Amino acid sequence: MAISTPSQPRTRRFQLRTTASEEQLIKVAAVRQGLNVTDFILRSAREKAEQALADETRFVLDDKQWKAFMAALDRPAKDKPRLRQLFKEPHVAKRRS
């Protein structure tokens, strides 16, 4: 996965609390990666955030799963009377005003 890079100067601040052993672990890992602690933490957090979001939008299927998925998409829609009624009702925010 491609790592996004900041296109603007960093002007926001995160404050973290950590144990001594976590701090040492992060510092050693940062040094071994050739990064300062800030860049190491931001890179790691950004990669994890991008992966978490990608996991919600992308999935991988084998041939059998793909065929079942496509068949489900190609099936005609079932009539859902309760859903149809729901869409006829005013938006929840408009009902309260």
SVG drawing of the C-alpha trace seen along z (x, -y; Angstrom):
<svg xmlns="http://www.w3.org/2000/svg" viewBox="-45 -25 65 47">
<polyline fill="none" stroke="black" stroke-width="0.4" points="0.0,0.0 1.3,-3.4 2.1,-5.7 0.6,-9.1 3.0,-11.9 2.2,-15.3 1.9,-18.0 1.7,-20.8 3.8,-21.7 2.9,-19.8 1.1,-22.2 -0.9,-19.8 0.3,-18.1 -0.4,-14.7 0.5,-14.1 1.2,-10.5 1.8,-8.8 3.9,-5.7 5.7,-3.3 9.5,-3.4 9.7,-0.1 7.4,-1.3 9.4,-4.5 12.7,-2.6 11.2,-0.1 10.0,-3.0 13.3,-4.9 15.3,-1.8 13.0,-1.0 13.1,-4.6 16.9,-4.6 17.1,-1.3 14.8,-2.6 16.9,-5.8 14.1,-8.0 13.5,-10.4 10.9,-9.3 8.3,-11.8 8.6,-10.5 8.7,-6.9 5.5,-7.3 3.7,-9.2 4.7,-6.8 3.6,-3.8 0.3,-5.4 -0.4,-6.6 0.3,-3.1 -2.0,-1.5 -4.7,-4.1 -4.5,-3.6 -4.7,0.2 -7.6,0.0 -9.6,-2.2 -8.6,0.0 -9.8,3.1 -13.3,1.4 -13.4,0.7 -11.5,3.5 -11.7,7.3 -10.2,10.2 -12.2,13.2 -11.2,16.5 -12.9,17.6 -15.7,19.4 -16.4,16.5 -16.2,14.0 -18.8,16.0 -21.2,16.1 -20.7,12.4 -21.4,11.6 -24.4,13.8 -25.8,12.0 -25.3,8.7 -27.0,9.9 -30.1,11.2 -33.2,9.1 -33.9,7.0 -36.5,8.3 -39.3,6.0 -39.0,4.9 -42.3,3.2 -41.0,2.0 -37.9,0.5 -40.1,-1.1 -42.3,-2.7 -39.2,-3.9 -38.0,-5.8 -41.4,-7.5 -41.1,-8.9 -39.5,-12.3 -35.9,-12.4 -35.4,-11.9 -33.9,-15.4 -36.9,-16.9 -39.4,-14.9 -38.0,-16.4 -38.2,-20.0"/>
</svg>
